[in-house]
Amino acid sequence: MLCKLSARFDPSRDVGPWLSERPGREGSADAGGNHSETLHIINVERNGNVLYTWKGPQEYTNVGLYDNDNKNNQVRCICLL
């Protein structure tokens, strides 16, 4: 059985604006520059949810979850790496 991938998730469309709207938070573009350059997809789950990372202020690595059904984002973890 072949795996079919679809382009339903676009980081610049689905995550970028959310990061920019978070003033004073760990993902805020105002707090530490444009984080779209450090945005990386980690995994796409069977239900279509997407795990991703980005670098926040002070080079903290953040892990987020994009819920494909509800079209919303959540911060899952902030790591000091």
PDB file of N, CA, C and O in Angstrom:
ATOM      1  N   MET A   1       0.840  -1.180   0.000  1.00  0.00           N
ATOM      2  CA  MET A   1       0.000   0.000   0.000  1.00  0.00           C
ATOM      3  C   MET A   1       0.884   1.242   0.000  1.00  0.00           C
ATOM      4  O   MET A   1       1.802   1.356   0.812  1.00  0.00           O
ATOM      5  N   LEU A   2       0.612   2.151  -0.892  1.00  0.00           N
ATOM      6  CA  LEU A   2       1.373   3.389  -0.977  1.00  0.00           C
ATOM      7  C   LEU A   2       0.784   4.440  -0.051  1.00  0.00           C
ATOM      8  O   LEU A   2      -0.428   4.516   0.149  1.00  0.00           O
ATOM      9  N   CYS A   3       1.664   5.237   0.500  1.00  0.00           N
ATOM     10  CA  CYS A   3       1.258   6.326   1.382  1.00  0.00           C
ATOM     11  C   CYS A   3       1.018   7.568   0.534  1.00  0.00           C
ATOM     12  O   CYS A   3       1.895   7.983  -0.223  1.00  0.00           O
ATOM     13  N   LYS A   4      -0.153   8.158   0.656  1.00  0.00           N
ATOM     14  CA  LYS A   4      -0.461   9.383  -0.071  1.00  0.00           C
ATOM     15  C   LYS A   4      -0.262  10.573   0.856  1.00  0.00           C
ATOM     16  O   LYS A   4      -0.826  10.619   1.949  1.00  0.00           O
ATOM     17  N   LEU A   5       0.530  11.520   0.424  1.00  0.00           N
ATOM     18  CA  LEU A   5       0.746  12.738   1.202  1.00  0.00           C
ATOM     19  C   LEU A   5      -0.012  13.877   0.545  1.00  0.00           C
ATOM     20  O   LEU A   5      -0.099  13.948  -0.681  1.00  0.00           O
ATOM     21  N   SER A   6      -0.547  14.746   1.338  1.00  0.00           N
ATOM     22  CA  SER A   6      -1.219  15.915   0.778  1.00  0.00           C
ATOM     23  C   SER A   6      -0.555  17.169   1.319  1.00  0.00           C
ATOM     24  O   SER A   6       0.077  17.144   2.376  1.00  0.00           O
ATOM     25  N   ALA A   7      -0.699  18.245   0.600  1.00  0.00           N
ATOM     26  CA  ALA A   7      -0.083  19.516   0.987  1.00  0.00           C
ATOM     27  C   ALA A   7      -1.091  20.382   1.733  1.00  0.00           C
ATOM     28  O   ALA A   7      -1.255  21.558   1.411  1.00  0.00           O
ATOM     29  N   ARG A   8      -1.765  19.811   2.725  1.00  0.00           N
ATOM     30  CA  ARG A   8      -2.750  20.576   3.488  1.00  0.00           C
ATOM     31  C   ARG A   8      -2.092  21.495   4.504  1.00  0.00           C
ATOM     32  O   ARG A   8      -2.707  22.469   4.939  1.00  0.00           O
ATOM     33  N   PHE A   9      -0.861  21.209   4.889  1.00  0.00           N
ATOM     34  CA  PHE A   9      -0.165  21.996   5.901  1.00  0.00           C
ATOM     35  C   PHE A   9       0.907  22.839   5.232  1.00  0.00           C
ATOM     36  O   PHE A   9       1.774  22.318   4.530  1.00  0.00           O
ATOM     37  N   ASP A  10       0.842  24.141   5.454  1.00  0.00           N
ATOM     38  CA  ASP A  10       1.844  25.070   4.952  1.00  0.00           C
ATOM     39  C   ASP A  10       2.339  25.878   6.151  1.00  0.00           C
ATOM     40  O   ASP A  10       1.589  26.686   6.699  1.00  0.00           O
ATOM     41  N   PRO A  11       3.608  25.669   6.569  1.00  0.00           N
ATOM     42  CA  PRO A  11       4.095  26.349   7.775  1.00  0.00           C
ATOM     43  C   PRO A  11       3.943  27.863   7.738  1.00  0.00           C
ATOM     44  O   PRO A  11       3.589  28.465   8.752  1.00  0.00           O
ATOM     45  N   SER A  12       4.198  28.490   6.606  1.00  0.00           N
ATOM     46  CA  SER A  12       4.094  29.950   6.550  1.00  0.00           C
ATOM     47  C   SER A  12       2.648  30.412   6.680  1.00  0.00           C
ATOM     48  O   SER A  12       2.395  31.504   7.189  1.00  0.00           O
ATOM     49  N   ARG A  13       1.708  29.612   6.234  1.00  0.00           N
ATOM     50  CA  ARG A  13       0.291  29.964   6.332  1.00  0.00           C
ATOM     51  C   ARG A  13      -0.318  29.530   7.663  1.00  0.00           C
ATOM     52  O   ARG A  13      -1.070  30.287   8.276  1.00  0.00           O
ATOM     53  N   ASP A  14       0.005  28.310   8.115  1.00  0.00           N
ATOM     54  CA  ASP A  14      -0.667  27.724   9.271  1.00  0.00           C
ATOM     55  C   ASP A  14       0.011  28.006  10.607  1.00  0.00           C
ATOM     56  O   ASP A  14      -0.644  27.952  11.647  1.00  0.00           O
ATOM     57  N   VAL A  15       1.315  28.306  10.601  1.00  0.00           N
ATOM     58  CA  VAL A  15       2.030  28.538  11.854  1.00  0.00           C
ATOM     59  C   VAL A  15       2.606  29.950  11.927  1.00  0.00           C
ATOM     60  O   VAL A  15       2.575  30.564  12.993  1.00  0.00           O
ATOM     61  N   GLY A  16       3.125  30.474  10.834  1.00  0.00           N
ATOM     62  CA  GLY A  16       3.783  31.782  10.816  1.00  0.00           C
ATOM     63  C   GLY A  16       2.974  32.907  11.430  1.00  0.00           C
ATOM     64  O   GLY A  16       3.483  33.612  12.301  1.00  0.00           O
ATOM     65  N   PRO A  17       1.714  33.104  11.004  1.00  0.00           N
ATOM     66  CA  PRO A  17       0.913  34.180  11.608  1.00  0.00           C
ATOM     67  C   PRO A  17       0.670  33.974  13.092  1.00  0.00           C
ATOM     68  O   PRO A  17       0.630  34.942  13.852  1.00  0.00           O
ATOM     69  N   TRP A  18       0.506  32.721  13.517  1.00  0.00           N
ATOM     70  CA  TRP A  18       0.282  32.414  14.929  1.00  0.00           C
ATOM     71  C   TRP A  18       1.497  32.809  15.767  1.00  0.00           C
ATOM     72  O   TRP A  18       1.345  33.357  16.859  1.00  0.00           O
ATOM     73  N   LEU A  19       2.700  32.533  15.262  1.00  0.00           N
ATOM     74  CA  LEU A  19       3.911  32.920  15.989  1.00  0.00           C
ATOM     75  C   LEU A  19       4.022  34.437  16.092  1.00  0.00           C
ATOM     76  O   LEU A  19       4.435  34.959  17.128  1.00  0.00           O
ATOM     77  N   SER A  20       3.659  35.145  15.035  1.00  0.00           N
ATOM     78  CA  SER A  20       3.756  36.604  15.021  1.00  0.00           C
ATOM     79  C   SER A  20       2.741  37.269  15.934  1.00  0.00           C
ATOM     80  O   SER A  20       2.976  38.380  16.410  1.00  0.00           O
ATOM     81  N   GLU A  21       1.616  36.610  16.189  1.00  0.00           N
ATOM     82  CA  GLU A  21       0.547  37.179  17.028  1.00  0.00           C
ATOM     83  C   GLU A  21       0.791  37.004  18.507  1.00  0.00           C
ATOM     84  O   GLU A  21      -0.052  37.401  19.312  1.00  0.00           O
ATOM     85  N   ARG A  22       1.911  36.424  18.898  1.00  0.00           N
ATOM     86  CA  ARG A  22       2.140  36.093  20.310  1.00  0.00           C
ATOM     87  C   ARG A  22       3.125  37.063  20.949  1.00  0.00           C
ATOM     88  O   ARG A  22       4.216  36.636  21.327  1.00  0.00           O
ATOM     89  N   PRO A  23       2.796  38.356  21.089  1.00  0.00           N
ATOM     90  CA  PRO A  23       3.740  39.323  21.662  1.00  0.00           C
ATOM     91  C   PRO A  23       4.151  38.968  23.071  1.00  0.00           C
ATOM     92  O   PRO A  23       3.321  38.612  23.908  1.00  0.00           O
ATOM     93  N   GLY A  24       5.461  39.069  23.324  1.00  0.00           N
ATOM     94  CA  GLY A  24       5.983  38.803  24.650  1.00  0.00           C
ATOM     95  C   GLY A  24       6.062  37.339  25.005  1.00  0.00           C
ATOM     96  O   GLY A  24       6.455  36.998  26.121  1.00  0.00           O
ATOM     97  N   ARG A  25       5.702  36.468  24.090  1.00  0.00           N
ATOM     98  CA  ARG A  25       5.743  35.031  24.341  1.00  0.00           C
ATOM     99  C   ARG A  25       6.995  34.440  23.723  1.00  0.00           C
ATOM    100  O   ARG A  25       7.726  35.121  23.003  1.00  0.00           O
ATOM    101  N   GLU A  26       7.240  33.163  24.009  1.00  0.00           N
ATOM    102  CA  GLU A  26       8.451  32.495  23.551  1.00  0.00           C
ATOM    103  C   GLU A  26       8.548  32.388  22.036  1.00  0.00           C
ATOM    104  O   GLU A  26       9.652  32.247  21.509  1.00  0.00           O
ATOM    105  N   GLY A  27       7.443  32.452  21.326  1.00  0.00           N
ATOM    106  CA  GLY A  27       7.495  32.305  19.879  1.00  0.00           C
ATOM    107  C   GLY A  27       7.363  33.611  19.135  1.00  0.00           C
ATOM    108  O   GLY A  27       7.399  33.619  17.904  1.00  0.00           O
ATOM    109  N   SER A  28       7.213  34.707  19.832  1.00  0.00           N
ATOM    110  CA  SER A  28       6.904  35.973  19.197  1.00  0.00           C
ATOM    111  C   SER A  28       7.995  36.436  18.251  1.00  0.00           C
ATOM    112  O   SER A  28       9.176  36.451  18.599  1.00  0.00           O
ATOM    113  N   ALA A  29       7.584  36.810  17.057  1.00  0.00           N
ATOM    114  CA  ALA A  29       8.538  37.346  16.094  1.00  0.00           C
ATOM    115  C   ALA A  29       9.102  38.675  16.589  1.00  0.00           C
ATOM    116  O   ALA A  29      10.252  39.003  16.300  1.00  0.00           O
ATOM    117  N   ASP A  30       8.294  39.451  17.340  1.00  0.00           N
ATOM    118  CA  ASP A  30       8.774  40.718  17.871  1.00  0.00           C
ATOM    119  C   ASP A  30       9.853  40.515  18.929  1.00  0.00           C
ATOM    120  O   ASP A  30      10.745  41.350  19.075  1.00  0.00           O
ATOM    121  N   ALA A  31       9.777  39.419  19.660  1.00  0.00           N
ATOM    122  CA  ALA A  31      10.715  39.187  20.756  1.00  0.00           C
ATOM    123  C   ALA A  31      12.075  38.710  20.288  1.00  0.00           C
ATOM    124  O   ALA A  31      13.075  38.948  20.965  1.00  0.00           O
ATOM    125  N   GLY A  32      12.138  38.046  19.152  1.00  0.00           N
ATOM    126  CA  GLY A  32      13.426  37.498  18.762  1.00  0.00           C
ATOM    127  C   GLY A  32      13.663  37.365  17.285  1.00  0.00           C
ATOM    128  O   GLY A  32      14.515  36.573  16.882  1.00  0.00           O
ATOM    129  N   GLY A  33      12.952  38.103  16.453  1.00  0.00           N
ATOM    130  CA  GLY A  33      13.187  38.021  15.023  1.00  0.00           C
ATOM    131  C   GLY A  33      12.196  37.114  14.328  1.00  0.00           C
ATOM    132  O   GLY A  33      11.210  36.672  14.918  1.00  0.00           O
ATOM    133  N   ASN A  34      12.474  36.847  13.070  1.00  0.00           N
ATOM    134  CA  ASN A  34      11.581  36.037  12.244  1.00  0.00           C
ATOM    135  C   ASN A  34      11.874  34.560  12.473  1.00  0.00           C
ATOM    136  O   ASN A  34      12.942  34.079  12.097  1.00  0.00           O
ATOM    137  N   HIS A  35      10.941  33.835  13.084  1.00  0.00           N
ATOM    138  CA  HIS A  35      11.166  32.434  13.427  1.00  0.00           C
ATOM    139  C   HIS A  35      10.811  31.484  12.299  1.00  0.00           C
ATOM    140  O   HIS A  35      11.034  30.280  12.424  1.00  0.00           O
ATOM    141  N   SER A  36      10.260  31.995  11.189  1.00  0.00           N
ATOM    142  CA  SER A  36       9.929  31.116  10.074  1.00  0.00           C
ATOM    143  C   SER A  36      11.178  30.482   9.476  1.00  0.00           C
ATOM    144  O   SER A  36      11.099  29.423   8.853  1.00  0.00           O
ATOM    145  N   GLU A  37      12.336  31.123   9.661  1.00  0.00           N
ATOM    146  CA  GLU A  37      13.592  30.556   9.155  1.00  0.00           C
ATOM    147  C   GLU A  37      14.004  29.324   9.949  1.00  0.00           C
ATOM    148  O   GLU A  37      14.706  28.462   9.420  1.00  0.00           O
ATOM    149  N   THR A  38      13.582  29.221  11.212  1.00  0.00           N
ATOM    150  CA  THR A  38      13.977  28.097  12.056  1.00  0.00           C
ATOM    151  C   THR A  38      12.851  27.092  12.238  1.00  0.00           C
ATOM    152  O   THR A  38      12.982  26.158  13.028  1.00  0.00           O
ATOM    153  N   LEU A  39      11.745  27.268  11.521  1.00  0.00           N
ATOM    154  CA  LEU A  39      10.602  26.383  11.629  1.00  0.00           C
ATOM    155  C   LEU A  39      10.857  25.095  10.859  1.00  0.00           C
ATOM    156  O   LEU A  39      11.111  25.124   9.655  1.00  0.00           O
ATOM    157  N   HIS A  40      10.787  23.948  11.570  1.00  0.00           N
ATOM    158  CA  HIS A  40      11.033  22.641  10.954  1.00  0.00           C
ATOM    159  C   HIS A  40       9.934  21.661  11.353  1.00  0.00           C
ATOM    160  O   HIS A  40       9.526  21.610  12.514  1.00  0.00           O
ATOM    161  N   ILE A  41       9.464  20.889  10.387  1.00  0.00           N
ATOM    162  CA  ILE A  41       8.471  19.862  10.657  1.00  0.00           C
ATOM    163  C   ILE A  41       9.183  18.631  11.205  1.00  0.00           C
ATOM    164  O   ILE A  41      10.154  18.162  10.612  1.00  0.00           O
ATOM    165  N   ILE A  42       8.710  18.107  12.328  1.00  0.00           N
ATOM    166  CA  ILE A  42       9.276  16.904  12.942  1.00  0.00           C
ATOM    167  C   ILE A  42       8.540  15.664  12.462  1.00  0.00           C
ATOM    168  O   ILE A  42       9.159  14.674  12.072  1.00  0.00           O
ATOM    169  N   ASN A  43       7.199  15.727  12.493  1.00  0.00           N
ATOM    170  CA  ASN A  43       6.416  14.545  12.179  1.00  0.00           C
ATOM    171  C   ASN A  43       5.002  14.946  11.776  1.00  0.00           C
ATOM    172  O   ASN A  43       4.462  15.944  12.253  1.00  0.00           O
ATOM    173  N   VAL A  44       4.414  14.148  10.890  1.00  0.00           N
ATOM    174  CA  VAL A  44       3.001  14.270  10.552  1.00  0.00           C
ATOM    175  C   VAL A  44       2.338  12.999  11.058  1.00  0.00           C
ATOM    176  O   VAL A  44       2.687  11.897  10.633  1.00  0.00           O
ATOM    177  N   GLU A  45       1.381  13.155  11.968  1.00  0.00           N
ATOM    178  CA  GLU A  45       0.722  12.009  12.571  1.00  0.00           C
ATOM    179  C   GLU A  45      -0.374  11.461  11.653  1.00  0.00           C
ATOM    180  O   GLU A  45      -0.770  12.126  10.695  1.00  0.00           O
ATOM    181  N   ARG A  46      -0.853  10.280  11.934  1.00  0.00           N
ATOM    182  CA  ARG A  46      -1.881   9.638  11.108  1.00  0.00           C
ATOM    183  C   ARG A  46      -3.147  10.466  10.992  1.00  0.00           C
ATOM    184  O   ARG A  46      -3.807  10.448   9.954  1.00  0.00           O
ATOM    185  N   ASN A  47      -3.491  11.189  12.044  1.00  0.00           N
ATOM    186  CA  ASN A  47      -4.711  11.999  12.025  1.00  0.00           C
ATOM    187  C   ASN A  47      -4.515  13.348  11.341  1.00  0.00           C
ATOM    188  O   ASN A  47      -5.441  14.158  11.299  1.00  0.00           O
ATOM    189  N   GLY A  48      -3.321  13.599  10.807  1.00  0.00           N
ATOM    190  CA  GLY A  48      -3.048  14.841  10.094  1.00  0.00           C
ATOM    191  C   GLY A  48      -2.431  15.933  10.939  1.00  0.00           C
ATOM    192  O   GLY A  48      -2.042  16.971  10.404  1.00  0.00           O
ATOM    193  N   ASN A  49      -2.326  15.732  12.258  1.00  0.00           N
ATOM    194  CA  ASN A  49      -1.675  16.724  13.109  1.00  0.00           C
ATOM    195  C   ASN A  49      -0.194  16.776  12.797  1.00  0.00           C
ATOM    196  O   ASN A  49       0.404  15.768  12.421  1.00  0.00           O
ATOM    197  N   VAL A  50       0.400  17.954  12.952  1.00  0.00           N
ATOM    198  CA  VAL A  50       1.799  18.165  12.589  1.00  0.00           C
ATOM    199  C   VAL A  50       2.578  18.636  13.806  1.00  0.00           C
ATOM    200  O   VAL A  50       2.191  19.609  14.453  1.00  0.00           O
ATOM    201  N   LEU A  51       3.677  17.951  14.124  1.00  0.00           N
ATOM    202  CA  LEU A  51       4.610  18.387  15.160  1.00  0.00           C
ATOM    203  C   LEU A  51       5.719  19.172  14.483  1.00  0.00           C
ATOM    204  O   LEU A  51       6.246  18.747  13.455  1.00  0.00           O
ATOM    205  N   TYR A  52       6.078  20.321  15.057  1.00  0.00           N
ATOM    206  CA  TYR A  52       7.103  21.171  14.456  1.00  0.00           C
ATOM    207  C   TYR A  52       7.928  21.843  15.547  1.00  0.00           C
ATOM    208  O   TYR A  52       7.511  21.899  16.704  1.00  0.00           O
ATOM    209  N   THR A  53       9.090  22.348  15.179  1.00  0.00           N
ATOM    210  CA  THR A  53       9.950  23.080  16.110  1.00  0.00           C
ATOM    211  C   THR A  53      10.306  24.429  15.526  1.00  0.00           C
ATOM    212  O   THR A  53      10.233  24.634  14.315  1.00  0.00           O
ATOM    213  N   TRP A  54      10.693  25.351  16.397  1.00  0.00           N
ATOM    214  CA  TRP A  54      11.264  26.635  15.997  1.00  0.00           C
ATOM    215  C   TRP A  54      12.112  27.156  17.137  1.00  0.00           C
ATOM    216  O   TRP A  54      11.926  26.772  18.291  1.00  0.00           O
ATOM    217  N   LYS A  55      13.049  28.039  16.806  1.00  0.00           N
ATOM    218  CA  LYS A  55      13.907  28.659  17.818  1.00  0.00           C
ATOM    219  C   LYS A  55      13.245  29.933  18.310  1.00  0.00           C
ATOM    220  O   LYS A  55      12.805  30.766  17.519  1.00  0.00           O
ATOM    221  N   GLY A  56      13.180  30.071  19.618  1.00  0.00           N
ATOM    222  CA  GLY A  56      12.610  31.260  20.226  1.00  0.00           C
ATOM    223  C   GLY A  56      13.710  32.179  20.739  1.00  0.00           C
ATOM    224  O   GLY A  56      14.885  31.980  20.431  1.00  0.00           O
ATOM    225  N   PRO A  57      13.326  33.196  21.529  1.00  0.00           N
ATOM    226  CA  PRO A  57      14.317  34.091  22.116  1.00  0.00           C
ATOM    227  C   PRO A  57      15.330  33.307  22.958  1.00  0.00           C
ATOM    228  O   PRO A  57      15.002  32.267  23.530  1.00  0.00           O
ATOM    229  N   GLN A  58      16.512  33.796  23.021  1.00  0.00           N
ATOM    230  CA  GLN A  58      17.618  33.169  23.756  1.00  0.00           C
ATOM    231  C   GLN A  58      17.900  31.764  23.247  1.00  0.00           C
ATOM    232  O   GLN A  58      18.430  30.926  23.975  1.00  0.00           O
ATOM    233  N   GLU A  59      17.536  31.507  21.968  1.00  0.00           N
ATOM    234  CA  GLU A  59      17.803  30.231  21.297  1.00  0.00           C
ATOM    235  C   GLU A  59      17.128  29.037  21.951  1.00  0.00           C
ATOM    236  O   GLU A  59      17.605  27.912  21.804  1.00  0.00           O
ATOM    237  N   TYR A  60      16.018  29.251  22.679  1.00  0.00           N
ATOM    238  CA  TYR A  60      15.245  28.126  23.203  1.00  0.00           C
ATOM    239  C   TYR A  60      14.579  27.412  22.038  1.00  0.00           C
ATOM    240  O   TYR A  60      14.108  28.053  21.099  1.00  0.00           O
ATOM    241  N   THR A  61      14.539  26.089  22.096  1.00  0.00           N
ATOM    242  CA  THR A  61      13.844  25.311  21.079  1.00  0.00           C
ATOM    243  C   THR A  61      12.428  25.050  21.570  1.00  0.00           C
ATOM    244  O   THR A  61      12.225  24.537  22.670  1.00  0.00           O
ATOM    245  N   ASN A  62      11.458  25.408  20.749  1.00  0.00           N
ATOM    246  CA  ASN A  62      10.048  25.224  21.070  1.00  0.00           C
ATOM    247  C   ASN A  62       9.492  24.093  20.216  1.00  0.00           C
ATOM    248  O   ASN A  62       9.900  23.921  19.068  1.00  0.00           O
ATOM    249  N   VAL A  63       8.569  23.329  20.769  1.00  0.00           N
ATOM    250  CA  VAL A  63       7.887  22.277  20.024  1.00  0.00           C
ATOM    251  C   VAL A  63       6.410  22.629  20.010  1.00  0.00           C
ATOM    252  O   VAL A  63       5.811  22.890  21.053  1.00  0.00           O
ATOM    253  N   GLY A  64       5.830  22.635  18.814  1.00  0.00           N
ATOM    254  CA  GLY A  64       4.425  22.964  18.676  1.00  0.00           C
ATOM    255  C   GLY A  64       3.656  21.845  18.011  1.00  0.00           C
ATOM    256  O   GLY A  64       4.232  20.954  17.388  1.00  0.00           O
ATOM    257  N   LEU A  65       2.339  21.906  18.157  1.00  0.00           N
ATOM    258  CA  LEU A  65       1.446  20.940  17.534  1.00  0.00           C
ATOM    259  C   LEU A  65       0.386  21.705  16.765  1.00  0.00           C
ATOM    260  O   LEU A  65      -0.309  22.551  17.327  1.00  0.00           O
ATOM    261  N   TYR A  66       0.263  21.407  15.477  1.00  0.00           N
ATOM    262  CA  TYR A  66      -0.791  21.982  14.651  1.00  0.00           C
ATOM    263  C   TYR A  66      -1.898  20.943  14.533  1.00  0.00           C
ATOM    264  O   TYR A  66      -1.680  19.860  13.990  1.00  0.00           O
ATOM    265  N   ASP A  67      -3.083  21.269  15.038  1.00  0.00           N
ATOM    266  CA  ASP A  67      -4.239  20.378  14.966  1.00  0.00           C
ATOM    267  C   ASP A  67      -4.933  20.632  13.638  1.00  0.00           C
ATOM    268  O   ASP A  67      -5.564  21.671  13.445  1.00  0.00           O
ATOM    269  N   ASN A  68      -4.812  19.683  12.731  1.00  0.00           N
ATOM    270  CA  ASN A  68      -5.335  19.860  11.382  1.00  0.00           C
ATOM    271  C   ASN A  68      -6.859  19.950  11.354  1.00  0.00           C
ATOM    272  O   ASN A  68      -7.406  20.673  10.521  1.00  0.00           O
ATOM    273  N   ASP A  69      -7.559  19.241  12.233  1.00  0.00           N
ATOM    274  CA  ASP A  69      -9.020  19.279  12.242  1.00  0.00           C
ATOM    275  C   ASP A  69      -9.550  20.634  12.689  1.00  0.00           C
ATOM    276  O   ASP A  69     -10.481  21.170  12.088  1.00  0.00           O
ATOM    277  N   ASN A  70      -8.957  21.191  13.749  1.00  0.00           N
ATOM    278  CA  ASN A  70      -9.421  22.461  14.311  1.00  0.00           C
ATOM    279  C   ASN A  70      -8.671  23.672  13.786  1.00  0.00           C
ATOM    280  O   ASN A  70      -9.048  24.808  14.072  1.00  0.00           O
ATOM    281  N   LYS A  71      -7.608  23.440  13.015  1.00  0.00           N
ATOM    282  CA  LYS A  71      -6.783  24.526  12.437  1.00  0.00           C
ATOM    283  C   LYS A  71      -6.232  25.446  13.518  1.00  0.00           C
ATOM    284  O   LYS A  71      -6.262  26.668  13.372  1.00  0.00           O
ATOM    285  N   ASN A  72      -5.719  24.850  14.621  1.00  0.00           N
ATOM    286  CA  ASN A  72      -5.107  25.681  15.653  1.00  0.00           C
ATOM    287  C   ASN A  72      -3.765  25.097  16.085  1.00  0.00           C
ATOM    288  O   ASN A  72      -3.452  23.943  15.791  1.00  0.00           O
ATOM    289  N   ASN A  73      -2.987  25.904  16.781  1.00  0.00           N
ATOM    290  CA  ASN A  73      -1.642  25.558  17.224  1.00  0.00           C
ATOM    291  C   ASN A  73      -1.570  25.560  18.737  1.00  0.00           C
ATOM    292  O   ASN A  73      -2.316  26.269  19.413  1.00  0.00           O
ATOM    293  N   GLN A  74      -0.648  24.744  19.259  1.00  0.00           N
ATOM    294  CA  GLN A  74      -0.378  24.713  20.689  1.00  0.00           C
ATOM    295  C   GLN A  74       1.121  24.571  20.887  1.00  0.00           C
ATOM    296  O   GLN A  74       1.793  23.879  20.122  1.00  0.00           O
ATOM    297  N   VAL A  75       1.645  25.229  21.918  1.00  0.00           N
ATOM    298  CA  VAL A  75       3.034  25.003  22.315  1.00  0.00           C
ATOM    299  C   VAL A  75       3.029  23.761  23.181  1.00  0.00           C
ATOM    300  O   VAL A  75       2.308  23.702  24.177  1.00  0.00           O
ATOM    301  N   ARG A  76       3.826  22.764  22.813  1.00  0.00           N
ATOM    302  CA  ARG A  76       3.873  21.515  23.564  1.00  0.00           C
ATOM    303  C   ARG A  76       5.051  21.483  24.524  1.00  0.00           C
ATOM    304  O   ARG A  76       4.970  20.845  25.573  1.00  0.00           O
ATOM    305  N   CYS A  77       6.143  22.157  24.186  1.00  0.00           N
ATOM    306  CA  CYS A  77       7.346  22.050  25.012  1.00  0.00           C
ATOM    307  C   CYS A  77       8.289  23.201  24.672  1.00  0.00           C
ATOM    308  O   CYS A  77       8.380  23.617  23.517  1.00  0.00           O
ATOM    309  N   ILE A  78       8.981  23.706  25.672  1.00  0.00           N
ATOM    310  CA  ILE A  78      10.054  24.682  25.480  1.00  0.00           C
ATOM    311  C   ILE A  78      11.297  24.049  26.073  1.00  0.00           C
ATOM    312  O   ILE A  78      11.339  23.764  27.270  1.00  0.00           O
ATOM    313  N   CYS A  79      12.295  23.831  25.259  1.00  0.00           N
ATOM    314  CA  CYS A  79      13.493  23.092  25.682  1.00  0.00           C
ATOM    315  C   CYS A  79      14.710  24.006  25.698  1.00  0.00           C
ATOM    316  O   CYS A  79      14.878  24.837  24.806  1.00  0.00           O
ATOM    317  N   LEU A  80      15.534  23.857  26.684  1.00  0.00           N
ATOM    318  CA  LEU A  80      16.782  24.597  26.778  1.00  0.00           C
ATOM    319  C   LEU A  80      17.888  23.724  26.202  1.00  0.00           C
ATOM    320  O   LEU A  80      18.506  22.941  26.924  1.00  0.00           O
ATOM    321  N   LEU A  81      18.135  23.858  24.912  1.00  0.00           N
ATOM    322  CA  LEU A  81      19.163  23.038  24.262  1.00  0.00           C
ATOM    323  C   LEU A  81      20.358  23.861  23.898  1.00  0.00           C
ATOM    324  O   LEU A  81      21.323  23.336  23.342  1.00  0.00           O
TER     325      LEU A  81
END
